[in-house]
Amino acid sequence: MDKIVIKGGVPLAGDVQVSGAKNSALPLLFATLLADGVSEICNVPHLRDINTAVKLLRELGAEVSHEGDCLRVDARKIQSVEASYDLVKTMRASVLVLGPLLARCGHGRVSLPGGCAIGARPINLHLKGFEALGAEIQLDHGYVEATAAQLRGAKVYFDMPTVGGTENLLMAAALAEGETVLENAAREPEIVQLAEALNSMGAKIQGAGTAIIRIQGVETLQPLNCSVIPDRIEAGTFMIAAAITGGNVLVRGAVEEHQEALISKLVDAGVTIQKEEDGLRVIGPEILSPVDIRTSVFPGFPTDMQAQFMALMTRSSGTSRISETVFENRFMHVCELQRMGAEIQIDGHSAIVRGVREMTGAPVMATDLRASASLILAGLASENTTEIARIYHLDRGYEKIEEKLAGLGARIWREQE
């Protein structure tokens, strides 16, 4: 098993290219199941979750081939409508095959999902939406089975914005009969890209990026040809890497409109952000100011950046409060940061972070994907050597992060434990 080793204390400098967004590539890959033809998706990151998605598509009967960062998916022969536990348990997003299978084949059987252990993330909102469209849902031995001779448009209200639920219903409703209205829909950039991709396939979707999305069902969709948007969470992680090391980094591919909440908090902390033609330049200050954050759904501060921002606040000149409102079990990185000298106290759904003058490297263990990134960031700004174990979490969502950071001057490498 691999580990990441970091010798910190080096201000980062240079430029780094952001990869395609995992959280956009996955629903786009599953959307190819909606079309009887060959689709091509480019700027796809090389990640463990993408490999899992490819295995799942092949398990369903699709033929998938790679050429550089492009994937070609031939979905003309769907031979199975079941997503097995062995695959779904490793990646929660696998549940997104249910909408396309239900819409195209009238039947889907998907194992209940797994993924990072960051708290309960039930799919009841997905299932409630499918039932509104006329599907019959059965839960049996850890599997969800959905059937519908013909999906029909309906009004679906989400009790809370759900990214996966919005994506699943977008794909299912695209081939439903009549109009579907999604209310209190998720507004993330990944939702907007999926809607635009479906429209390029012949769907009729309006309102993506707002709380109300209208879908006029069509009879068939054409194959997809698109390029994945840059990963806003990877971009944000590199922005904090520059800030925490007092560096000067151009994050190529970072989109200002996708980062407004993070940019606002970084500026409050004393970080300089400059928009350039192909990205955002981030210049870290000598002294970071303390900043409070509260996670929320987009366009609020993203929960996927909470752990990284906490690492940043361990180096501030005062006390910060970081409140987590999205996932109830997303402070597992706190004890590992404490091993490195951080002063953090948990207070219910908040963490009180008192900045320290110095952090010291230590052997630590990654507990989930974004916690892994927070430990890397802390290691970059710490004295001595940090060793991060269980980095298989990291490989689910960051493409060659140690190589990219090394290109900015970081003393970081991967080795076997």
The 8 nearest C-alpha neighbors of each residue, nearest first, counted from 0:
[[1, 415, 416, 2, 389, 391, 388, 390],
 [2, 0, 415, 414, 416, 413, 390, 3],
 [1, 3, 388, 387, 414, 413, 415, 416],
 [4, 2, 413, 387, 386, 412, 414, 5],
 [3, 5, 386, 412, 411, 385, 413, 387],
 [6, 4, 411, 385, 384, 410, 7, 378],
 [5, 7, 384, 410, 383, 385, 411, 379],
 [8, 6, 379, 381, 380, 382, 378, 9],
 [7, 9, 380, 381, 382, 379, 10, 6],
 [8, 10, 7, 409, 11, 244, 379, 408],
 [11, 9, 246, 244, 245, 12, 8, 241],
 [12, 10, 246, 407, 408, 241, 9, 247],
 [13, 11, 247, 248, 407, 246, 10, 408],
 [12, 14, 248, 407, 249, 247, 15, 11],
 [15, 13, 249, 248, 250, 251, 407, 16],
 [14, 16, 250, 251, 249, 403, 17, 13],
 [15, 17, 251, 250, 252, 18, 14, 403],
 [16, 18, 252, 234, 251, 229, 230, 15],
 [19, 17, 229, 44, 230, 20, 16, 398],
 [18, 20, 229, 230, 42, 44, 227, 43],
 [230, 21, 19, 229, 23, 22, 228, 24],
 [20, 22, 24, 23, 25, 19, 396, 44],
 [23, 21, 20, 24, 25, 189, 26, 230],
 [22, 24, 189, 20, 21, 25, 26, 27],
 [23, 25, 21, 27, 22, 26, 227, 20],
 [24, 26, 28, 27, 23, 22, 21, 29],
 [27, 25, 29, 28, 24, 23, 30, 95],
 [28, 26, 30, 24, 25, 29, 193, 23],
 [29, 27, 25, 26, 30, 31, 24, 40],
 [28, 30, 26, 31, 27, 96, 32, 25],
 [29, 31, 27, 32, 28, 33, 26, 99],
 [30, 32, 29, 33, 28, 34, 38, 223],
 [33, 31, 30, 34, 74, 29, 99, 100],
 [32, 34, 31, 99, 30, 103, 220, 35],
 [35, 33, 222, 220, 221, 32, 36, 31],
 [34, 36, 75, 74, 33, 222, 221, 37],
 [37, 35, 75, 222, 34, 74, 73, 38],
 [36, 38, 73, 72, 222, 74, 71, 39],
 [37, 39, 223, 222, 72, 71, 224, 31],
 [40, 38, 71, 224, 70, 223, 72, 41],
 [39, 41, 225, 70, 69, 226, 224, 71],
 [40, 42, 69, 226, 43, 68, 227, 70],
 [43, 41, 68, 19, 227, 226, 69, 44],
 [42, 44, 68, 41, 19, 69, 24, 227],
 [45, 43, 19, 46, 18, 42, 398, 21],
 [44, 46, 398, 43, 49, 47, 68, 50],
 [47, 45, 49, 48, 395, 44, 394, 398],
 [46, 48, 395, 50, 49, 394, 51, 45],
 [49, 47, 51, 395, 50, 46, 52, 90],
 [50, 48, 52, 46, 51, 47, 53, 45],
 [51, 49, 47, 53, 48, 52, 54, 46],
 [50, 52, 48, 54, 49, 53, 55, 47],
 [53, 51, 49, 55, 50, 54, 56, 48],
 [52, 54, 50, 56, 55, 51, 57, 49],
 [55, 53, 51, 57, 52, 56, 58, 50],
 [54, 56, 58, 52, 57, 53, 51, 59],
 [57, 55, 53, 59, 58, 61, 54, 52],
 [56, 58, 61, 60, 54, 59, 55, 62],
 [59, 57, 55, 56, 60, 54, 79, 61],
 [58, 60, 79, 56, 57, 78, 77, 61],
 [61, 59, 77, 78, 57, 58, 76, 79],
 [62, 60, 74, 57, 56, 73, 59, 77],
 [61, 63, 73, 72, 57, 60, 74, 64],
 [64, 62, 72, 71, 61, 73, 70, 57],
 [63, 65, 71, 70, 72, 62, 66, 69],
 [66, 64, 70, 69, 67, 71, 63, 68],
 [65, 67, 69, 68, 70, 64, 71, 41],
 [68, 66, 69, 65, 70, 41, 42, 43],
 [67, 69, 42, 43, 41, 66, 44, 70],
 [70, 68, 41, 66, 67, 40, 65, 43],
 [71, 69, 65, 40, 39, 64, 41, 72],
 [70, 72, 39, 64, 63, 38, 65, 73],
 [71, 73, 63, 38, 37, 62, 74, 39],
 [72, 74, 37, 62, 61, 75, 36, 63],
 [75, 73, 61, 76, 32, 36, 35, 72],
 [74, 76, 35, 36, 73, 77, 61, 37],
 [77, 75, 74, 60, 78, 61, 73, 35],
 [76, 78, 60, 79, 59, 61, 74, 75],
 [79, 77, 60, 59, 76, 80, 61, 58],
 [80, 78, 59, 81, 77, 60, 58, 82],
 [79, 81, 107, 108, 59, 100, 106, 82],
 [80, 82, 108, 109, 79, 83, 107, 59],
 [83, 81, 109, 110, 108, 55, 87, 84],
 [82, 84, 85, 110, 86, 81, 87, 109],
 [83, 85, 87, 110, 86, 88, 82, 111],
 [86, 84, 83, 88, 87, 89, 82, 110],
 [87, 85, 84, 88, 89, 83, 51, 55],
 [86, 88, 84, 90, 89, 93, 112, 85],
 [89, 87, 113, 112, 84, 86, 90, 85],
 [88, 90, 114, 87, 113, 86, 91, 85],
 [91, 89, 114, 87, 92, 113, 88, 93],
 [90, 92, 112, 113, 114, 93, 87, 94],
 [91, 93, 94, 90, 95, 25, 163, 112],
 [94, 92, 95, 91, 87, 90, 96, 52],
 [93, 95, 92, 96, 97, 91, 112, 109],
 [96, 94, 93, 97, 167, 92, 98, 26],
 [97, 95, 94, 99, 98, 29, 93, 100],
 [96, 98, 100, 95, 107, 99, 94, 101],
 [97, 99, 171, 167, 101, 100, 96, 170],
 [98, 100, 102, 101, 33, 96, 171, 97],
 [101, 99, 97, 104, 103, 107, 102, 98],
 [100, 102, 105, 106, 98, 107, 99, 104],
 [103, 101, 171, 99, 100, 105, 174, 104],
 [102, 104, 100, 101, 33, 105, 99, 174],
 [105, 103, 100, 106, 101, 102, 107, 80],
 [106, 104, 101, 147, 148, 146, 102, 103],
 [105, 107, 146, 101, 104, 145, 100, 147],
 [106, 108, 80, 145, 100, 101, 97, 144],
 [109, 107, 144, 81, 143, 80, 82, 145],
 [110, 108, 82, 143, 142, 81, 111, 107],
 [109, 111, 142, 84, 83, 141, 112, 143],
 [110, 112, 142, 141, 109, 143, 113, 87],
 [113, 111, 91, 87, 88, 110, 94, 90],
 [112, 114, 88, 91, 90, 89, 87, 115],
 [115, 113, 90, 91, 89, 88, 116, 112],
 [116, 114, 367, 117, 368, 113, 392, 90],
 [115, 117, 118, 114, 367, 328, 366, 113],
 [118, 116, 328, 329, 115, 326, 119, 327],
 [117, 119, 328, 327, 326, 116, 120, 329],
 [118, 120, 121, 117, 326, 327, 116, 328],
 [119, 121, 118, 122, 326, 117, 112, 123],
 [122, 120, 123, 119, 124, 112, 125, 111],
 [121, 123, 125, 124, 126, 120, 164, 111],
 [122, 124, 126, 125, 121, 127, 128, 164],
 [123, 125, 127, 122, 126, 164, 128, 157],
 [126, 124, 164, 128, 122, 123, 127, 129],
 [125, 127, 129, 123, 128, 124, 130, 122],
 [128, 126, 124, 130, 129, 125, 123, 131],
 [129, 127, 131, 125, 126, 130, 155, 124],
 [128, 130, 126, 132, 131, 134, 127, 125],
 [131, 129, 134, 133, 127, 132, 128, 135],
 [130, 132, 128, 129, 133, 153, 127, 155],
 [133, 131, 151, 129, 130, 150, 152, 153],
 [134, 132, 130, 131, 150, 151, 147, 129],
 [133, 135, 147, 130, 146, 129, 132, 145],
 [134, 136, 146, 145, 130, 147, 133, 137],
 [137, 135, 145, 144, 134, 146, 138, 130],
 [136, 138, 144, 143, 139, 145, 135, 142],
 [139, 137, 143, 142, 144, 141, 136, 140],
 [138, 140, 142, 141, 137, 143, 144, 110],
 [141, 139, 142, 138, 143, 110, 111, 137],
 [140, 142, 139, 111, 110, 138, 143, 84],
 [143, 141, 110, 139, 109, 111, 140, 138],
 [144, 142, 138, 109, 108, 137, 110, 145],
 [143, 145, 108, 137, 136, 107, 138, 142],
 [144, 146, 136, 107, 135, 106, 134, 108],
 [147, 145, 106, 135, 134, 105, 101, 107],
 [148, 146, 134, 105, 149, 150, 135, 106],
 [147, 149, 105, 150, 146, 134, 106, 104],
 [150, 148, 147, 151, 105, 175, 176, 133],
 [149, 151, 175, 132, 133, 147, 176, 134],
 [152, 150, 176, 175, 132, 177, 133, 149],
 [151, 153, 179, 178, 177, 176, 132, 175],
 [152, 154, 179, 132, 131, 155, 180, 178],
 [153, 155, 180, 179, 181, 156, 152, 131],
 [156, 154, 181, 128, 180, 182, 153, 157],
 [155, 157, 182, 181, 183, 158, 154, 184],
 [158, 156, 159, 183, 160, 182, 155, 124],
 [159, 157, 156, 160, 183, 124, 161, 182],
 [158, 160, 157, 161, 183, 184, 185, 124],
 [161, 159, 185, 184, 183, 157, 162, 158],
 [160, 162, 164, 185, 163, 165, 159, 184],
 [161, 163, 165, 185, 164, 166, 160, 190],
 [164, 162, 166, 165, 161, 167, 95, 92],
 [163, 165, 125, 167, 161, 166, 162, 168],
 [164, 166, 162, 168, 163, 167, 161, 184],
 [167, 165, 169, 163, 164, 168, 162, 170],
 [166, 168, 98, 164, 170, 169, 95, 165],
 [167, 169, 171, 165, 170, 166, 172, 164],
 [170, 168, 166, 172, 167, 171, 165, 173],
 [171, 169, 173, 168, 167, 172, 98, 99],
 [170, 172, 98, 102, 168, 173, 169, 99],
 [173, 171, 175, 169, 174, 170, 168, 216],
 [172, 174, 216, 170, 171, 202, 175, 169],
 [175, 173, 216, 217, 172, 102, 218, 171],
 [176, 174, 150, 172, 216, 151, 173, 152],
 [177, 175, 151, 216, 152, 150, 174, 178],
 [176, 178, 152, 216, 215, 151, 175, 179],
 [179, 177, 215, 152, 214, 216, 153, 180],
 [178, 180, 152, 153, 214, 154, 213, 172],
 [179, 181, 213, 154, 212, 155, 182, 214],
 [182, 180, 155, 212, 211, 184, 156, 154],
 [181, 183, 156, 211, 184, 210, 155, 157],
 [184, 182, 210, 157, 160, 211, 156, 185],
 [183, 185, 210, 160, 182, 181, 165, 211],
 [184, 186, 160, 162, 161, 187, 165, 210],
 [185, 187, 208, 209, 297, 190, 184, 210],
 [186, 188, 190, 189, 297, 185, 208, 191],
 [189, 187, 191, 190, 192, 186, 257, 208],
 [188, 190, 23, 192, 187, 191, 193, 22],
 [191, 189, 193, 187, 188, 192, 194, 186],
 [192, 190, 188, 207, 194, 189, 193, 208],
 [191, 193, 195, 189, 194, 190, 196, 188],
 [194, 192, 196, 190, 195, 191, 197, 189],
 [193, 195, 197, 191, 196, 192, 198, 190],
 [194, 196, 198, 192, 193, 197, 191, 199],
 [197, 195, 193, 199, 194, 198, 192, 200],
 [196, 198, 200, 194, 199, 202, 195, 193],
 [199, 197, 202, 201, 195, 200, 196, 203],
 [198, 200, 196, 197, 201, 195, 202, 223],
 [201, 199, 221, 197, 198, 220, 223, 202],
 [202, 200, 198, 220, 199, 221, 197, 203],
 [203, 201, 198, 197, 173, 200, 204, 217],
 [202, 204, 215, 214, 198, 201, 205, 216],
 [205, 203, 214, 213, 202, 198, 194, 215],
 [204, 206, 213, 212, 207, 214, 203, 194],
 [205, 207, 212, 209, 211, 208, 213, 204],
 [208, 206, 191, 209, 212, 205, 194, 190],
 [207, 209, 186, 191, 206, 187, 190, 210],
 [210, 208, 207, 211, 186, 206, 212, 184],
 [209, 211, 183, 184, 182, 186, 185, 212],
 [212, 210, 182, 209, 181, 206, 184, 183],
 [213, 211, 206, 181, 207, 180, 205, 214],
 [212, 214, 180, 205, 204, 179, 206, 181],
 [215, 213, 204, 179, 178, 203, 216, 173],
 [216, 214, 178, 203, 177, 179, 204, 217],
 [215, 217, 173, 175, 174, 176, 177, 178],
 [216, 218, 174, 219, 173, 202, 215, 175],
 [217, 219, 174, 216, 220, 175, 176, 173],
 [220, 218, 217, 174, 221, 34, 201, 33],
 [221, 219, 200, 34, 201, 33, 222, 202],
 [220, 222, 200, 34, 201, 223, 219, 35],
 [223, 221, 38, 34, 36, 37, 200, 31],
 [224, 222, 38, 200, 39, 31, 225, 221],
 [223, 225, 39, 40, 38, 222, 226, 196],
 [224, 226, 40, 41, 223, 227, 39, 196],
 [225, 227, 41, 42, 40, 228, 224, 43],
 [226, 228, 42, 19, 24, 41, 43, 20],
 [227, 229, 19, 20, 230, 226, 23, 192],
 [230, 228, 19, 20, 18, 252, 17, 231],
 [20, 229, 231, 19, 233, 232, 18, 234],
 [230, 232, 234, 233, 235, 229, 257, 253],
 [233, 231, 235, 234, 230, 236, 304, 303],
 [234, 232, 236, 230, 235, 231, 237, 17],
 [235, 233, 231, 237, 232, 236, 253, 17],
 [236, 234, 238, 232, 233, 237, 231, 239],
 [235, 237, 233, 239, 238, 234, 232, 240],
 [238, 236, 240, 234, 239, 235, 241, 233],
 [239, 237, 235, 241, 236, 240, 281, 234],
 [238, 240, 242, 236, 241, 237, 243, 235],
 [241, 239, 237, 243, 238, 242, 376, 236],
 [240, 242, 246, 239, 238, 244, 243, 11],
 [241, 243, 283, 239, 245, 240, 244, 246],
 [242, 244, 240, 311, 245, 241, 239, 380],
 [245, 243, 10, 246, 380, 242, 241, 240],
 [246, 244, 283, 242, 10, 284, 243, 241],
 [245, 247, 10, 11, 241, 283, 244, 12],
 [246, 248, 282, 12, 281, 241, 11, 283],
 [247, 249, 12, 13, 281, 14, 280, 241],
 [248, 250, 280, 14, 279, 251, 281, 13],
 [249, 251, 15, 279, 278, 253, 14, 280],
 [252, 250, 278, 16, 277, 253, 15, 249],
 [251, 253, 278, 17, 229, 277, 254, 16],
 [252, 254, 278, 234, 251, 250, 279, 255],
 [255, 253, 257, 256, 252, 278, 258, 231],
 [254, 256, 258, 257, 259, 253, 279, 274],
 [257, 255, 258, 254, 259, 253, 260, 188],
 [256, 258, 255, 254, 259, 231, 188, 253],
 [259, 257, 255, 261, 256, 260, 262, 254],
 [258, 260, 262, 261, 256, 257, 263, 255],
 [261, 259, 300, 263, 262, 258, 299, 264],
 [260, 262, 264, 258, 263, 259, 265, 300],
 [263, 261, 265, 259, 264, 260, 258, 266],
 [262, 264, 260, 266, 261, 265, 259, 267],
 [263, 265, 267, 261, 266, 262, 268, 260],
 [266, 264, 268, 262, 267, 270, 263, 261],
 [267, 265, 270, 269, 268, 263, 264, 262],
 [268, 266, 264, 265, 269, 263, 290, 288],
 [267, 269, 288, 265, 266, 287, 270, 290],
 [270, 268, 266, 267, 287, 284, 288, 271],
 [269, 271, 266, 283, 265, 284, 268, 282],
 [270, 272, 282, 281, 266, 283, 269, 273],
 [273, 271, 281, 280, 270, 282, 279, 274],
 [274, 272, 280, 279, 275, 271, 281, 282],
 [273, 275, 279, 280, 278, 272, 276, 255],
 [276, 274, 278, 279, 277, 273, 280, 249],
 [275, 277, 278, 274, 279, 251, 252, 273],
 [278, 276, 251, 275, 252, 279, 253, 274],
 [277, 279, 251, 253, 252, 275, 250, 276],
 [278, 280, 274, 250, 275, 249, 273, 253],
 [281, 279, 249, 273, 248, 272, 250, 274],
 [280, 282, 272, 248, 247, 271, 238, 241],
 [283, 281, 247, 271, 246, 270, 242, 241],
 [282, 284, 242, 245, 270, 246, 241, 281],
 [285, 283, 286, 245, 270, 269, 287, 282],
 [284, 286, 245, 287, 283, 269, 244, 270],
 [285, 287, 284, 288, 316, 315, 269, 314],
 [288, 286, 315, 268, 269, 316, 284, 289],
 [287, 289, 268, 315, 316, 269, 290, 286],
 [290, 288, 317, 319, 315, 318, 268, 316],
 [291, 289, 319, 268, 288, 292, 267, 264],
 [290, 292, 320, 319, 321, 289, 293, 322],
 [293, 291, 321, 322, 294, 290, 320, 300],
 [292, 294, 322, 321, 323, 295, 300, 291],
 [295, 293, 300, 302, 323, 301, 324, 322],
 [296, 294, 299, 300, 301, 324, 325, 297],
 [295, 297, 299, 298, 301, 300, 294, 160],
 [298, 296, 299, 187, 186, 295, 301, 300],
 [297, 299, 296, 300, 260, 187, 186, 295],
 [300, 298, 297, 295, 296, 260, 301, 294],
 [299, 301, 294, 260, 295, 261, 302, 293],
 [302, 300, 303, 304, 294, 295, 299, 296],
 [301, 303, 305, 294, 304, 325, 300, 295],
 [302, 304, 301, 305, 369, 232, 306, 307],
 [305, 303, 302, 307, 301, 306, 308, 232],
 [304, 306, 302, 308, 307, 303, 309, 301],
 [307, 305, 309, 373, 308, 304, 370, 369],
 [308, 306, 373, 310, 304, 309, 305, 372],
 [309, 307, 311, 305, 310, 306, 304, 312],
 [308, 310, 312, 306, 311, 307, 305, 313],
 [309, 311, 307, 308, 313, 312, 377, 373],
 [310, 312, 308, 309, 313, 243, 314, 307],
 [311, 313, 315, 309, 314, 310, 354, 308],
 [312, 314, 354, 310, 311, 315, 341, 355],
 [315, 313, 354, 312, 355, 311, 356, 316],
 [316, 314, 287, 354, 312, 288, 289, 317],
 [315, 317, 288, 354, 287, 289, 286, 314],
 [318, 316, 289, 354, 315, 353, 288, 319],
 [317, 319, 353, 352, 289, 354, 351, 320],
 [320, 318, 291, 352, 289, 290, 351, 353],
 [319, 321, 351, 291, 350, 352, 322, 349],
 [320, 322, 292, 350, 349, 291, 293, 319],
 [321, 323, 349, 293, 348, 292, 320, 294],
 [324, 322, 294, 348, 325, 293, 349, 321],
 [323, 325, 294, 326, 295, 322, 348, 293],
 [324, 326, 323, 295, 302, 327, 294, 296],
 [327, 325, 118, 328, 329, 324, 117, 323],
 [326, 328, 118, 329, 325, 348, 117, 324],
 [329, 327, 118, 117, 326, 330, 331, 116],
 [328, 330, 117, 331, 326, 327, 118, 323],
 [331, 329, 332, 333, 328, 306, 350, 327],
 [330, 332, 333, 329, 366, 334, 328, 370],
 [331, 333, 335, 370, 330, 334, 336, 366],
 [334, 332, 336, 335, 331, 330, 337, 343],
 [333, 335, 337, 336, 332, 338, 331, 330],
 [336, 334, 338, 337, 332, 333, 363, 364],
 [337, 335, 333, 339, 338, 334, 341, 332],
 [336, 338, 341, 334, 340, 339, 335, 333],
 [339, 337, 335, 336, 340, 334, 361, 341],
 [338, 340, 359, 336, 337, 358, 361, 360],
 [339, 341, 337, 358, 338, 359, 342, 336],
 [342, 340, 337, 336, 313, 339, 343, 358],
 [341, 343, 353, 352, 337, 340, 344, 354],
 [344, 342, 352, 351, 341, 353, 350, 345],
 [343, 345, 351, 350, 346, 352, 342, 333],
 [346, 344, 350, 349, 347, 351, 343, 348],
 [347, 345, 349, 350, 348, 344, 351, 322],
 [346, 348, 349, 345, 350, 322, 323, 327],
 [347, 349, 323, 322, 346, 350, 324, 327],
 [350, 348, 322, 346, 321, 347, 345, 323],
 [349, 351, 345, 321, 344, 320, 346, 352],
 [352, 350, 320, 344, 343, 319, 345, 321],
 [351, 353, 343, 319, 318, 342, 350, 320],
 [354, 352, 318, 342, 317, 343, 313, 355],
 [353, 355, 313, 315, 314, 317, 316, 318],
 [356, 354, 357, 314, 313, 353, 341, 315],
 [357, 355, 314, 354, 358, 316, 315, 313],
 [356, 358, 355, 359, 381, 382, 314, 340],
 [359, 357, 381, 340, 339, 382, 341, 360],
 [360, 358, 382, 381, 339, 383, 340, 361],
 [359, 361, 385, 384, 383, 339, 381, 382],
 [360, 362, 385, 339, 363, 386, 359, 384],
 [361, 363, 386, 385, 387, 364, 360, 388],
 [364, 362, 387, 335, 361, 386, 388, 365],
 [365, 363, 388, 387, 389, 366, 335, 362],
 [364, 366, 371, 389, 367, 370, 388, 390],
 [367, 365, 370, 364, 331, 332, 371, 368],
 [368, 366, 370, 115, 392, 369, 365, 371],
 [367, 369, 392, 393, 371, 370, 396, 372],
 [368, 370, 372, 371, 367, 306, 303, 373],
 [371, 369, 373, 367, 332, 372, 368, 306],
 [372, 370, 365, 369, 374, 368, 373, 393],
 [371, 373, 369, 375, 370, 374, 376, 307],
 [374, 372, 307, 370, 376, 306, 375, 371],
 [375, 373, 377, 371, 376, 372, 378, 370],
 [374, 376, 378, 372, 373, 377, 379, 371],
 [377, 375, 373, 379, 378, 374, 240, 372],
 [378, 376, 374, 380, 379, 375, 310, 381],
 [377, 379, 375, 381, 376, 380, 385, 7],
 [378, 380, 7, 376, 377, 381, 8, 375],
 [379, 381, 8, 7, 244, 377, 378, 243],
 [382, 380, 358, 359, 7, 378, 379, 360],
 [381, 383, 359, 7, 360, 8, 358, 384],
 [382, 384, 360, 6, 359, 7, 381, 385],
 [385, 383, 6, 360, 5, 361, 386, 7],
 [384, 386, 360, 361, 5, 378, 4, 362],
 [387, 385, 4, 362, 3, 363, 361, 5],
 [388, 386, 363, 3, 364, 2, 362, 4],
 [387, 389, 364, 2, 390, 365, 363, 386],
 [390, 388, 391, 365, 364, 2, 392, 387],
 [389, 391, 393, 392, 388, 2, 365, 1],
 [390, 392, 394, 393, 389, 395, 1, 0],
 [391, 393, 368, 390, 395, 394, 367, 389],
 [394, 392, 390, 368, 391, 395, 371, 396],
 [393, 395, 391, 396, 392, 397, 47, 46],
 [396, 394, 47, 48, 393, 392, 46, 397],
 [395, 397, 394, 393, 46, 21, 398, 368],
 [398, 396, 394, 400, 393, 399, 395, 233],
 [397, 399, 400, 45, 46, 44, 396, 394],
 [400, 398, 402, 401, 397, 403, 394, 45],
 [401, 399, 403, 402, 398, 397, 404, 405],
 [400, 402, 404, 403, 399, 412, 405, 411],
 [403, 401, 405, 399, 400, 404, 406, 412],
 [402, 404, 400, 406, 405, 401, 399, 15],
 [405, 403, 407, 401, 406, 402, 409, 400],
 [404, 406, 409, 402, 408, 407, 403, 411],
 [405, 407, 403, 404, 408, 402, 409, 15],
 [408, 406, 12, 404, 11, 405, 13, 409],
 [407, 409, 405, 406, 11, 410, 12, 404],
 [410, 408, 405, 404, 411, 407, 9, 11],
 [411, 409, 6, 5, 405, 408, 7, 412],
 [410, 412, 5, 409, 4, 405, 401, 6],
 [411, 413, 4, 3, 401, 414, 5, 410],
 [414, 412, 3, 2, 4, 1, 415, 411],
 [413, 415, 1, 2, 3, 416, 412, 4],
 [416, 414, 1, 0, 2, 413, 3, 388],
 [415, 1, 0, 2, 414, 388, 3, 413]]
